[in-house]
């Protein structure tokens, strides 16, 4: 699940949220990172269980990037599949998730309106806007987050129709080419899910997704 952000002045409240099917087990999960110096004995960063999810909201200073990971009490470390980015950790072969607060919305500037003579109105012929390319929300497919959706779109699978016709082997090749943090995903059910989504069979899609575990 994606990171939810609510900017308040010089800070942003970030809500970290993961589903039980994204965690390696149902045991307690700690949120650890730069913001708490990776201290595993800090119980104030234990994520709260809410229904089928783990959640934790924390207030972070804007203008910075924070590295973080999750720690399952009985299964160990794991990453957020919908993080803003990933960077190599000090440990070989392991990446850390990143929440990026460096890009802030621009402030609206007040422009003083100059007094001028009213120009003679000219007839303007409006140009017909170019048709926008069809774009589906691939994140509705179980196992696909924002980053993977972007990668698939760049490789010609940006719609449900296109993804439904893809072979599992080609999808595995795309994920492998994108790097180790993506190659661990299993796209075996993605074409079938995409076909149901393209046909508008949302009830059947939900039934299928209820049987899946992280898209597998």
ABEGO torsion letter per residue (X at the ends): XBBBBBBBEABBBBBBBBBAAABABABBBBBBEAAAGGBAABAAABBBBBEABBBBBBBBBBGBBBBBBBBBAAAEBBBBAABABBBBBABBGBBBBBBBAABBBBBBBBBBBBBBBBBBBBBBBBBBBBBBBBBBBAAABBGBBAAAAAAAAAAGBABAAAAAABBAAAAAAAAAAAEAAAAABBAAAAAAAAAAAAAGBAAAAAAAAAABBGGX
